[in-house]
Amino acid sequence: MSDWGPVLVTVILFVMLTPGLLFQLPGRQRYVEFGNFQTSAVSVIVHSLLYFSLACVFLLALKIHIYIG
């Protein structure tokens, strides 16, 4: 059986944490902006750190596994 948990978690986190898609942290005018479809270098760094930390929490600490097959 193959473990699809890491694949599913990382794809969902990647879509949710794309800077400017749902939210941007830090924003251009405010600290948090929602749905502005713009990004900056600082925002990309912040979102990549959030992505890494949440992926580690979900995959290593919570040990999410989804077996298909």
QUIJO-V888461 format. One record per residue. N is the residue number from 1. SS is DSSP state (~ for helix, > for strand, _ for the rest). Layout:
<<N	SS> <N	SS>>
//
This chain:
<<1	_> <2	>> <3	>> <4	_> <5	~> <6	~> <7	~> <8	~> <9	~> <10	~> <11	~> <12	~> <13	~> <14	~> <15	~> <16	~> <17	_> <18	_> <19	_> <20	_> <21	_> <22	_> <23	>> <24	>> <25	>> <26	_> <27	_> <28	_> <29	_> <30	_> <31	_> <32	>> <33	>> <34	>> <35	_> <36	_> <37	_> <38	_> <39	_> <40	_> <41	~> <42	~> <43	~> <44	~> <45	~> <46	~> <47	~> <48	~> <49	~> <50	~> <51	~> <52	~> <53	~> <54	~> <55	~> <56	~> <57	~> <58	~> <59	~> <60	~> <61	~> <62	_> <63	_> <64	_> <65	_> <66	_> <67	>> <68	>> <69	_>>
//
